[in-house]
Amino acid sequence: MRILCSARVWSTLACARSRRLLSRNPVQAYNTRAFHDSLPALLRVDPHRRSLQDPIFKDTIFALATPPGKAGVAVIRISGPAVQDVWRLMISSPNKEGLTQNQSEKLPQPRQMVLRDIKVPSLNGDGEIIDQGLVVYFAAPKSFTTEPLLEIHTHSSTAVISKVLSSLAQINGCRPAERGEFTKTAFMAGRMDLTEVEGLKDLIDAETEGQRKLARGLAGGDHRIRYEALRTDIIHAMAIAEALIDFGEDDNIGDEVFEQARDKAKELCRVMEGHLNDSRRGELMRSGVKISIFGPPNAGKSSLLNHLSQRDAAIVSPIAGTTRDIVSVALDLDGIKVILSDTAGLRVTEDQIESKGIAKAEAEVVLSDIRILVLSLPVFAYPWTQPQEYLRPVIDLVDPERTIVLFNQSDLLPSSFSIPARVPSASDPALTSISVSTEISCTPKALAERIVHEFLPRGTKIWVGSLEEKDDGLERFLTDGLGKSVKMMFETGQGGSGEESPLITHQRHRHHLQKSLHHLQSFLAEPPSNIILATEYLRLAAREIGKVSGREIGLEDVLDRLFGEFCIGK
């Protein structure tokens, strides 16, 4: 049975016809003339002012605000005009408090926790007690949604939560909330803008300290202020251009006024280009830095993945080709989220299944932000017969800007040993076989440097260590090699942003900022004679920035700027 949302309102619907219309389809009935004609004069609404946002027709939404499952406390949130009916029908005072019936039906003081019985809804108040918990009321508009809001804190068990939610569904006008509907209600009411909504979502999803800090600034309005500053500067330039259109002929406002707008637009272009050339720091901080481990078989790639993840995430075997698919783990590296992927060993093979794994590995490496090439150092020590064949499958994937090389298994070599002295052949100095001459003394570090000099691109960063021994070389690779490579991607001071966090944190932000920059550049390309078209480009640029925060540009913005900063004298 559905319990009426407000008996007082329903009792005023004097005509049975209006009851029938409303019960069939409330939304359709509300927009029909027959329904409004059947209402008493007190409830009739001007047809030009009818809105589904009117309290008596707006849904009250409810949802579980905490993760489902067994826990100490579950929080169920209810928002909307029927909050008082929920309180009256489902919440009652424990007998020990000695409150009268009238007192117990009144909503408590806002923002004060009270101990109450949560019951199955009943008009006469004799419903079954579901649980006893704390209830807090937030009065409109000082709530998250700006509507009357109630939070019920119960014991978190499947049975209790299910019974409370099903009981709420029995109250007329109450329905389960859709995904994100509480936040959407807050946004529609002006409680937050789109960047703050995105920040709230990112804060909930944050896994690392860096993500938390970035999301907190976004949810706290820091980015809204910065975007609004850009938008305000564009409107300022547009106000100058509007003044030239409206008053240029009467007041002899010359080209120097137009130049002021151009100077403002040039500065805005410089700032926007700086934000756009930020190496995607904000997006990477949110989604995580993609790091791929690649190299020939049996070099220690899976062992490195297991060492970094501190668990056996990948199978380690001396059999070449053990890893055939991509194995990925998410890690927190000094507050930065990284997605570390182990790939199949790269070599020439006729095995069709292994070939597919190698193709996937190459594609993964190409898309990664940082590449770790793991090589077995003893392979190059002796005999030096085919180093070029060992490196041929991987050398095209070595990008000195994004690749760090770990020469593994250095513990299998002595501290000093002899190798043949070799020089690259003239026909193919990168990868062809090398003539043998006299032997020279060498160390593991010197051998690694020689390999880079003779086979790998210049500027490639190398480290020598042992995953088996976990020596100092491996620790230096993790801290000075991998750690610094990740941190360099998030160094402040890029893009003219100083010590501020990156402005762009979502692809949507980048899209609108790029379009705004394009409109500003179009404005700069127009001569003063096309002032009307040029001004329209400024309007479009401001609108794109407004779309980031969900705010559209209006005439009032231009008028306020125009009359606030220009003394036209008329």
ABEGO torsion letter per residue (X at the ends): XBBBABAAAAAABABAAAAAAAAABAAAAAABAAAAAABBAAABBBAAABBAABAAABBBBBBBABBBEBBABBBBBBBEAAAAAAAAAABBBBAAAGBBAAAAABBBBBGBBBBBBBBBBBAAGABBBABBBBBBBBBOABBAAGBBBBBBBBBBBAAAAAAAAAAAAABBGBBBBBBGAAAAAAAAAGABBAAAAAAAAAAAABABAAAAAAAAAAAAGAAAAAAAAAAAAAAAAAAAAAAAAAAAAAAGBBAAAAAAAAAAAAAAAAAAAAAAAAGGAAAAAAAEBBBBBBEBBGAGAAAAAAAAAGBBABBBBABBGABABBBBBBBBBGGBBBBBBBBBBBBBBABAAAAAAAAAAAAAAAABABBBBBBBAAAAAOBBABAAAAAAAAAAABBAAABBBBBBGAAABBABBBBBBBBBBAABAAABBBBBBBBBBBBAAAAAAAAAAAABBBGBBBBBBBAAAGBAAAAAAAAAAAAAAAAAAABBGBGGAEABBBABABAAAAAAAAAAAAAAAAAAABBAAAAAAAAAAAAAAAAAAAAAAGBBBBAAAAAAAAAAABBAGX
